[in-house]
């Protein structure tokens, strides 16, 4: 008996079942891909957010420390080091990396990013975020033989302190020297793998191989979209916090610590996924203390984190 082939109806039914199975398979794979993308982005947000939180906390916790002398003493310190060119400096508030006799020297300063050149060393900033500049001595004193060639140091002294390098003259053998830091944190949009990504950037004072002071630039953490700062003021100098002010409410007198001491800082970090997710629409409002950020119906996930540091070493 001759074998019979499939009828047209049977073929159509088989094709329909095959298409249904293929559709279910594609849907399952798409769902798995979306779930994997979501998990990866949430993990990335947590990781980058925690890195940024730890970085700011570590850099800020020793603010106000100058090796046992006051900020007033540091302002009058001897400096025989040429300032970097260009230096990160805010006119009428600060002299930059090193103090200048008879002029103002701010150890902590912030401002909202705006178009154009800012602090004489920053350009192409992400709009509406904030810039933070800080200077401090690191609390790890070293002896003369331990001085490193790529750093500057503070030699604190009750009569007159000095800013020095390893090659400075007349360094006393029994003295202790504290590494000196001048840092600026800001956000800049960069092109990475054909995507525009906000990046937490850092400027820092370094000593070049030739011994000159210069400002180095580092890309620190991808995906940091906004920074916001609020400062705790001790108005009556009793060591206790009296009130908080956002960056926009801080005056030149506050930065110069003429209206009390800056004794703490609260910081907010908004982290964004580096890649969009077409299946996700962000319409959230993120409240960052006195500031707020509204997601513009885009396809980026975000995570808001906050931290605070009390400056136990704050002096004037």
FITIFI-606781 format. One line per 8 residues: number of its first residue (from 1); their letters; for each residue x, y, z of C-alpha. Coordinates in Angstrom, 2 decimals, padded with zeros to 5 digits. Layout:
BEGIN
NUM> a> X,Y,Z; ... $
REM end
This chain:
BEGIN
1> xxxxxxxx> 000.00,000.00,000.00; 001.46,003.36,-001.00; 002.23,005.82,001.82; 000.12,008.97,001.95; 001.69,012.41,002.44; 000.43,015.21,004.67; -002.65,016.99,003.59; -002.72,020.76,003.20 $
9> xxxxxxxx> -004.78,021.08,006.38; -002.30,019.00,008.36; 000.60,021.09,007.08; -001.16,024.31,008.03; -001.91,022.96,011.51; 001.72,021.88,011.95; 002.98,025.28,010.79; 000.57,027.04,013.15 $
17> xxxxxxxx> 001.71,024.94,016.10; 005.34,025.59,015.15; 004.73,029.33,014.99; 002.98,029.24,018.37; 005.89,027.35,019.92; 008.37,029.75,018.32; 006.38,032.73,019.62; 006.30,031.33,023.13 $
25> xxxxxxxx> 010.04,030.64,022.97; 010.84,034.16,021.75; 008.62,035.63,024.47; 010.33,033.57,027.13; 013.78,034.60,025.87; 012.71,038.28,025.72; 011.37,038.07,029.27; 014.56,036.42,030.48 $
33> xxxxxxxx> 016.67,039.06,028.70; 014.63,041.88,030.25; 014.91,040.29,033.70; 018.66,039.82,033.24; 019.06,043.44,032.07; 017.10,044.68,035.08; 019.16,042.59,037.51; 022.42,043.73,035.93 $
41> xxxxxxxx> 021.42,047.40,036.05; 020.24,047.19,039.67; 023.51,045.50,040.63; 025.47,048.16,038.75; 023.55,050.95,040.52; 024.21,049.39,043.92; 027.90,048.88,043.20; 028.58,052.32,041.71 $
49> xxxxxxxx> 026.46,054.04,044.35; 028.31,052.34,047.18; 031.67,053.18,045.62; 030.70,056.86,045.35; 029.30,056.89,048.89; 032.47,055.36,050.34; 034.72,057.67,048.30; 033.06,060.88,049.49 $
57> xxxxxxxx> 032.85,059.64,053.07; 036.53,058.73,053.16; 037.67,062.00,051.58; 035.47,064.17,053.79; 035.93,062.55,057.18; 039.22,064.32,057.96; 038.09,067.74,056.76; 039.36,070.47,059.06 $
65> xxxxxxxx> 042.48,068.51,060.03; 045.76,070.42,059.62; 048.16,068.38,061.70; 047.22,069.99,065.00; 047.22,073.64,063.91; 044.24,075.79,062.91; 043.06,076.93,059.51; 044.16,080.45,060.45 $
73> xxxxxxxx> 047.67,079.11,061.03; 047.61,077.34,057.67; 046.47,080.52,055.92; 049.63,082.21,057.23; 051.92,079.28,056.38; 055.16,079.66,054.42; 054.87,078.41,050.83; 057.91,078.14,048.57 $
81> xxxxxxxx> 056.09,076.07,045.93; 054.83,077.58,042.69; 051.09,077.06,042.23; 049.98,074.81,039.36; 048.92,076.46,036.13; 046.03,076.38,035.72; 045.06,076.00,039.34; 041.58,075.27,040.69 $
89> xxxxxxxx> 040.68,078.55,042.35; 037.54,080.60,043.04; 038.30,084.32,042.85; 037.56,086.40,045.97; 036.94,083.26,048.03; 040.09,081.21,047.70; 043.70,081.33,046.51; 043.78,077.80,045.10 $
97> xxxxxxxx> 046.10,074.96,046.01; 048.28,076.97,048.40; 047.69,079.93,050.69; 048.90,083.38,049.66; 049.93,085.89,052.31; 047.16,088.38,053.07; 044.54,086.60,050.92; 041.67,084.24,051.65 $
105> xxxxxxxx> 042.17,080.48,051.75; 039.11,078.20,051.93; 039.45,074.57,052.98; 035.95,073.66,051.79; 033.89,075.13,048.98; 030.96,074.09,046.78; 028.89,075.59,044.01; 026.26,074.61,041.44 $
113> xxxxxxxx> 027.66,073.78,038.01; 026.93,076.33,035.29; 027.94,076.77,031.64; 031.45,077.98,030.88; 034.71,077.69,032.76; 034.48,077.31,036.54; 037.05,077.29,039.32; 039.50,078.20,036.54 $
121> xxxxxxxx> 040.09,074.50,035.85; 036.70,072.98,034.97; 034.83,072.99,031.66; 031.92,071.10,030.08; 030.26,070.30,033.38; 027.00,068.39,033.67; 024.42,071.15,034.29; 022.65,071.53,037.64 $
129> xxxxxxxx> 024.94,069.18,039.53; 027.35,070.52,042.15; 031.10,070.95,042.50; 032.94,070.23,045.73; 036.45,071.46,046.46; 038.28,070.42,049.62; 041.74,070.71,051.09; 043.11,068.89,054.10 $
137> xxxxxxxx> 046.02,067.17,055.69; 045.85,063.40,055.73; 046.22,062.07,059.26; 049.17,059.78,058.44; 052.28,061.62,059.56; 055.64,060.53,058.15; 059.27,061.33,058.89; 061.71,063.11,056.60 $
145> xxxxxxxx> 063.06,059.85,055.15; 059.55,058.70,054.22; 058.61,061.69,052.08; 057.44,060.63,048.62; 058.51,062.48,045.45; 054.99,062.77,044.00; 053.38,064.51,046.99; 053.30,067.80,048.84 $
153> xxxxxxxx> 053.25,067.97,052.62; 052.41,070.24,055.52; 054.96,070.75,058.26; 052.76,072.10,061.10; 054.40,074.37,063.67; 052.98,076.54,066.43; 055.03,079.51,065.22; 054.66,079.14,061.46 $
161> xxxxxxxx> 053.71,076.11,059.38; 055.20,075.26,055.99; 054.07,073.63,052.77; 056.97,071.47,051.58; 058.03,068.73,049.18; 060.71,066.09,049.57; 063.22,068.46,047.94; 062.54,071.43,050.22 $
169> xxxxxxxx> 065.49,072.84,052.13; 065.95,072.86,055.91; 063.73,069.90,056.76; 064.27,068.94,060.36; 065.09,065.27,060.85; 062.84,064.86,063.90; 059.80,066.62,062.43; 056.57,064.98,061.30 $
177> xxxxxxxx> 055.03,065.82,057.94; 051.42,065.34,056.87; 050.49,064.59,053.23; 048.47,067.44,051.78; 045.45,067.00,049.50; 043.62,069.46,047.26; 040.68,067.75,045.54; 037.79,068.85,043.35 $
185> xxxxxxxx> 034.84,066.54,042.61; 032.45,067.27,039.75; 030.32,065.54,037.10; 030.97,065.56,033.38; 029.04,063.87,030.56; 031.27,061.64,028.45; 030.83,059.43,025.39; 031.39,055.78,026.31 $
193> xxxxxxxx> 030.58,053.00,023.82; 028.43,055.40,021.78; 026.41,056.35,024.87; 026.43,059.64,026.78; 027.27,058.71,030.36; 027.56,061.00,033.39; 030.88,060.39,035.14; 032.10,061.42,038.58 $
201> xxxxxxxx> 035.38,063.23,037.93; 038.19,064.32,040.22; 040.87,066.98,039.98; 043.78,066.59,042.38; 047.00,068.33,043.20; 050.07,066.20,042.36; 053.79,066.73,042.01; 055.22,065.93,038.59 $
209> xxxxxxxx> 058.46,064.08,037.87; 060.17,067.46,037.41; 058.98,068.61,040.84; 056.34,071.07,039.61; 052.85,071.27,041.02; 050.10,070.34,038.60; 046.41,069.44,038.63; 045.69,065.89,037.46 $
217> xxxxxxxx> 042.30,064.74,036.14; 040.75,061.34,036.90; 037.56,059.63,035.75; 036.39,057.99,038.95; 032.93,056.36,038.72; 030.61,055.99,035.72; 026.91,056.72,036.10; 027.00,059.35,038.86 $
225> xxxxxxxx> 024.44,061.86,037.57; 023.94,064.38,040.40; 025.70,065.55,043.55; 024.06,067.76,046.17; 025.60,069.04,049.39; 024.26,070.61,052.57; 026.56,072.06,055.23; 026.18,072.03,059.00 $
233> xxxxxxxx> 027.03,075.34,060.69; 028.07,075.79,064.31; 027.03,079.44,064.64; 028.01,080.04,068.29; 031.26,078.02,068.23; 030.19,075.62,070.98; 030.99,072.54,068.88; 027.34,071.76,068.16 $
241> xxxxxxxx> 025.41,071.94,064.94; 022.97,074.87,064.82; 021.58,074.71,061.29; 022.06,073.23,057.82; 022.43,075.16,054.57; 022.37,073.87,050.98; 025.13,074.92,048.61; 023.02,077.68,047.06 $
249> xxxxxxxx> 022.47,079.34,050.46; 026.14,079.36,051.48; 027.82,082.78,051.33; 031.44,083.84,051.05; 031.40,084.46,054.82; 030.30,080.88,055.43; 033.13,079.50,053.31; 035.56,081.73,055.18 $
257> xxxxxxxx> 034.06,080.43,058.45; 033.28,083.99,059.56; 029.67,083.10,060.45; 030.64,080.06,062.49; 032.41,076.80,061.77; 031.42,074.33,059.07; 031.23,071.21,061.23; 029.43,068.69,059.02 $
265> xxxxxxxx> 028.29,067.92,055.52; 025.35,065.91,054.24; 025.75,064.64,050.70; 023.35,063.13,048.19; 024.42,060.98,045.24; 022.10,060.12,042.36; 023.39,057.20,040.31; 022.06,056.34,036.84 $
273> xxxxxxxx> 022.39,053.17,034.80; 024.93,053.60,032.03; 022.65,051.99,029.41; 018.94,052.61,028.78; 016.29,049.90,029.10; 013.63,050.37,026.37; 011.09,048.42,028.45; 011.45,050.75,031.44 $
281> xxxxxxxx> 010.17,054.33,031.76; 011.39,056.47,034.66; 008.94,059.12,035.88; 010.18,059.35,039.46; 011.04,062.45,041.46; 014.19,062.15,043.59; 014.30,064.47,046.60; 017.88,065.35,047.48 $
289> xxxxxxxx> 017.49,067.44,050.60; 016.67,070.96,049.45; 017.19,069.95,045.80; 015.17,067.62,043.61; 015.62,065.76,040.35; 012.74,064.80,038.07; 013.31,061.99,035.60; 012.09,063.13,032.19 $
297> xxxxxxxx> 010.21,059.95,031.16; 013.47,058.42,030.01; 014.62,054.80,030.04; 017.29,054.94,032.75; 017.09,053.37,036.18; 018.38,055.46,039.07; 019.34,055.03,042.71; 019.54,057.81,045.31 $
305> xxxxxxxx> 021.95,057.48,048.24; 022.81,059.84,051.07; 025.54,060.11,053.68; 026.84,062.56,056.24; 030.13,063.32,057.93; 030.79,065.31,061.10; 034.10,067.14,061.09; 035.51,066.38,064.52 $
313> xxxx> 038.72,068.21,063.56; 037.03,071.46,062.45; 038.92,074.41,063.88; 039.44,078.04,063.01 $
REM end
